[in-house]
Amino acid sequence: YFIDSHSIQDPMNAGIYESLAIDLLNNLFRSYTMVIACGGSGFYHEVICEGLDEFPDIPKSIKRELLEEYESKGLKPLLLELKAEDPESHANIDLENPRRVLRALEVIRSSNKAFSSFKNAPKKARSFECIKLYLTEDRQILYDRINERVDQMLADGLEAEARSLYQFKSLKALHTVGYQEFFKYFDGEISKDEAIRLIKRNSRRYAKRQLTWYRNHGWKAFHRKNFDEIVQYIECRLTS
């Protein structure tokens, strides 16, 4: 489910995803006692398990002001502001992701409250229990596999795919690793070899941030080959 399900031009955010995912789960649980949710975004998993935090509406003027500051001064002064105003968020959100930083500061400036204060609110009740676990691998093996995966994506036509979507490059759905680097190559900003190098590097960095997120949020880690341990852990959780 939710693979090749929406156009890049369809609006999508965590709130829309929460509604779609919970409706789907409610239907699936009529036929199944267990459903496996698998993917790369820990934040979207949290939305399924605990619901989306309720944040205040952000005036467009504040969004525009922060974006202009980021574009003119870079991320560093915004990180300093976040650390001063909300140390908890500074310690927990992905500081290499400008959108996450800007979002936190939008809430802080518009509400005069810490971004983390909204995230610490009571979570939504769910009719199901979530068992949260993630898979690990030796770091060098993981990075080698990521590099090999990028090579396979290139062999399967990633460049042609990115070129076919170039006219839509401003869409948020395409602000992702793999497309953005090729768009810079098409614009003449970097070479093709550099685009490929950056795709591999940025994919590795994204994987590292994923692992850090799951670890910091208390998910249970298992080596990807320890299948029996994973099954035993799930069975213990189900009977506890």
C-alpha positions as CSV (number, residue, x, y, z in Angstrom):
1,Y,0.0,0.0,0.0
2,F,1.0,3.6,-0.6
3,I,3.6,2.6,-3.3
4,D,3.0,4.4,-6.6
5,S,-0.3,5.5,-5.2
6,H,-0.2,9.3,-5.7
7,S,0.9,11.7,-8.4
8,I,3.8,14.0,-7.6
9,Q,1.3,16.9,-8.0
10,D,-1.1,15.5,-5.4
11,P,-0.9,17.4,-2.1
12,M,0.6,15.3,0.7
13,N,1.8,16.0,4.2
14,A,1.8,14.2,7.6
15,G,-1.7,15.2,8.4
16,I,-3.1,13.8,5.1
17,Y,-1.0,10.7,5.5
18,E,-2.3,10.1,9.0
19,S,-5.9,10.1,7.8
20,L,-5.1,7.8,4.9
21,A,-3.1,5.4,7.0
22,I,-5.5,5.1,9.9
23,D,-8.4,4.5,7.5
24,L,-6.4,1.8,5.7
25,L,-5.4,0.2,9.0
26,N,-9.0,0.1,10.3
27,N,-10.0,-1.7,7.2
28,L,-7.1,-4.2,7.3
29,F,-7.7,-5.0,11.0
30,R,-11.1,-6.3,10.0
31,S,-9.3,-9.2,8.3
32,Y,-5.9,-9.4,10.0
33,T,-4.7,-9.4,13.6
34,M,-1.2,-8.0,12.6
35,V,-0.1,-5.5,10.0
36,I,3.5,-4.7,9.2
37,A,4.3,-1.0,8.4
38,C,7.7,-0.7,6.7
39,G,9.5,2.3,5.4
40,G,12.2,4.9,5.9
41,S,10.5,7.8,7.6
42,G,10.4,7.5,11.4
43,F,8.3,10.6,11.7
44,Y,5.6,9.1,9.6
45,H,5.7,5.9,11.7
46,E,5.2,8.0,14.8
47,V,2.2,9.7,13.1
48,I,0.6,6.2,12.7
49,C,1.4,5.1,16.2
50,E,0.7,8.3,18.2
51,G,-1.0,10.8,15.9
52,L,0.1,14.1,14.6
53,D,0.9,16.8,17.2
54,E,-1.4,19.8,17.1
55,F,0.5,22.9,16.2
56,P,-0.7,26.5,15.8
57,D,-1.4,28.0,12.4
58,I,1.7,29.8,11.1
59,P,1.3,33.2,9.5
60,K,2.6,33.4,6.0
61,S,4.7,36.4,7.0
62,I,6.7,34.3,9.5
63,K,7.2,31.5,7.0
64,R,8.5,34.1,4.4
65,E,10.7,35.8,7.0
66,L,12.4,32.6,8.0
67,L,12.9,31.4,4.5
68,E,14.5,34.7,3.5
69,E,16.8,34.5,6.5
70,Y,17.8,31.0,5.5
71,E,18.5,31.9,1.9
72,S,20.5,35.0,2.8
73,K,22.4,33.9,5.9
74,G,22.3,30.1,5.8
75,L,21.4,27.6,8.4
76,K,23.9,28.3,11.2
77,P,22.3,31.4,12.7
78,L,18.9,29.6,12.7
79,L,20.5,26.7,14.5
80,L,21.8,29.0,17.2
81,E,18.4,30.5,17.6
82,L,16.8,27.1,17.9
83,K,19.4,26.0,20.5
84,A,18.7,29.2,22.6
85,E,14.9,29.0,22.4
86,D,14.3,25.3,22.5
87,P,17.3,23.1,23.6
88,E,15.2,20.0,23.6
89,S,14.2,20.3,19.9
90,H,17.8,21.3,19.1
91,A,18.9,18.0,20.6
92,N,16.3,15.8,18.9
93,I,15.4,17.0,15.4
94,D,17.5,16.5,12.3
95,L,19.7,19.6,12.3
96,E,20.9,18.8,8.7
97,N,17.4,19.1,7.4
98,P,16.6,22.8,6.8
99,R,12.8,22.1,6.6
100,R,12.8,20.6,10.1
101,V,14.7,23.5,11.5
102,L,12.5,26.1,9.8
103,R,9.4,24.3,10.9
104,A,10.5,24.3,14.5
105,L,11.3,28.1,14.4
106,E,8.0,28.9,12.6
107,V,6.2,27.4,15.6
108,I,8.4,29.1,18.2
109,R,8.1,32.5,16.6
110,S,4.4,32.4,16.0
111,S,3.5,31.0,19.4
112,N,6.3,32.2,21.7
113,K,6.4,28.6,23.0
114,A,9.0,25.9,22.5
115,F,8.4,23.6,19.6
116,S,9.0,20.6,21.9
117,S,6.1,21.7,24.2
118,F,3.6,20.9,21.5
119,K,5.2,17.5,20.8
120,N,5.1,16.6,24.5
121,A,1.3,16.9,24.5
122,P,-0.8,13.7,25.2
123,K,-0.8,11.4,22.3
124,K,-3.9,10.2,20.4
125,A,-5.5,6.9,21.5
126,R,-5.2,4.1,19.0
127,S,-7.1,0.9,18.7
128,F,-3.9,-1.1,18.1
129,E,-0.5,-1.5,19.7
130,C,2.7,-0.6,17.8
131,I,5.8,-2.8,18.2
132,K,8.7,-0.6,17.0
133,L,11.9,-2.1,15.7
134,Y,14.6,-1.3,13.1
135,L,17.3,-3.2,11.3
136,T,21.0,-2.6,11.6
137,E,24.1,-3.6,9.7
138,D,27.8,-3.0,9.9
139,R,28.4,0.6,8.8
140,Q,30.8,-0.2,6.0
141,I,28.6,-3.0,4.7
142,L,25.6,-0.7,4.8
143,Y,27.4,2.1,2.9
144,D,28.7,-0.4,0.3
145,R,25.2,-1.7,-0.2
146,I,23.9,1.9,-0.6
147,N,26.5,2.6,-3.2
148,E,25.6,-0.6,-5.1
149,R,21.9,0.3,-4.9
150,V,22.6,3.7,-6.5
151,D,24.6,2.0,-9.3
152,Q,21.6,-0.3,-9.9
153,M,19.2,2.7,-9.9
154,L,21.4,4.4,-12.5
155,A,21.5,1.2,-14.6
156,D,17.7,1.0,-14.4
157,G,17.3,4.5,-15.8
158,L,17.4,7.0,-12.9
159,E,18.8,9.8,-15.1
160,A,16.1,9.4,-17.7
161,E,13.5,9.4,-15.0
162,A,14.8,12.5,-13.4
163,R,15.0,14.2,-16.9
164,S,11.3,13.4,-17.5
165,L,10.4,15.1,-14.3
166,Y,12.7,18.1,-14.7
167,Q,9.8,20.4,-15.6
168,F,8.3,19.7,-12.2
169,K,11.5,20.2,-10.2
170,S,9.9,22.9,-8.0
171,L,7.4,20.5,-6.5
172,K,8.0,19.5,-2.9
173,A,7.6,15.8,-3.8
174,L,10.8,16.0,-5.9
175,H,13.0,17.6,-3.2
176,T,14.6,14.3,-2.5
177,V,17.9,12.5,-2.9
178,G,18.4,11.3,-6.5
179,Y,16.3,14.0,-8.2
180,Q,17.8,17.1,-6.7
181,E,21.4,16.2,-7.7
182,F,20.4,15.4,-11.3
183,F,18.5,18.6,-11.5
184,K,21.7,20.5,-10.6
185,Y,23.5,18.5,-13.3
186,F,20.8,19.4,-15.9
187,D,21.1,23.1,-14.8
188,G,24.8,23.0,-15.5
189,E,25.8,23.6,-11.9
190,I,27.7,20.3,-11.5
191,S,29.0,17.4,-13.7
192,K,27.3,14.1,-14.1
193,D,30.0,12.4,-12.1
194,E,29.6,14.9,-9.3
195,A,25.8,14.3,-9.3
196,I,26.3,10.6,-8.9
197,R,28.9,11.1,-6.1
198,L,26.5,13.4,-4.3
199,I,23.6,10.9,-4.7
200,K,25.7,8.2,-3.0
201,R,26.9,10.6,-0.3
202,N,23.5,12.0,0.5
203,S,21.9,8.6,0.5
204,R,24.5,7.4,3.1
205,R,24.0,10.5,5.2
206,Y,20.2,10.0,5.1
207,A,20.7,6.4,6.2
208,K,22.9,7.6,9.1
209,R,20.2,10.1,10.2
210,Q,17.5,7.4,10.0
211,L,19.5,5.2,12.4
212,T,20.1,8.1,14.7
213,W,16.4,9.0,14.8
214,Y,15.3,5.4,15.6
215,R,17.9,5.1,18.3
216,N,17.1,8.4,19.9
217,H,13.4,7.6,19.9
218,G,13.8,4.3,21.7
219,W,13.1,1.8,18.9
220,K,14.5,-1.7,19.4
221,A,17.5,-2.5,17.2
222,F,18.2,-5.9,15.6
223,H,20.9,-6.9,13.1
224,R,19.1,-7.6,9.8
225,K,20.2,-11.3,9.8
226,N,18.9,-12.1,13.3
227,F,15.5,-13.2,12.1
228,D,14.8,-15.6,14.9
229,E,15.5,-12.9,17.5
230,I,13.1,-10.6,15.8
231,V,10.3,-13.1,15.8
232,Q,11.0,-14.0,19.4
233,Y,10.9,-10.4,20.4
234,I,7.6,-9.8,18.6
235,E,6.0,-12.9,20.1
236,C,7.1,-11.8,23.6
237,R,5.5,-8.4,23.1
238,L,2.3,-10.0,21.8
239,T,1.9,-12.2,24.9
240,S,3.0,-9.7,27.5
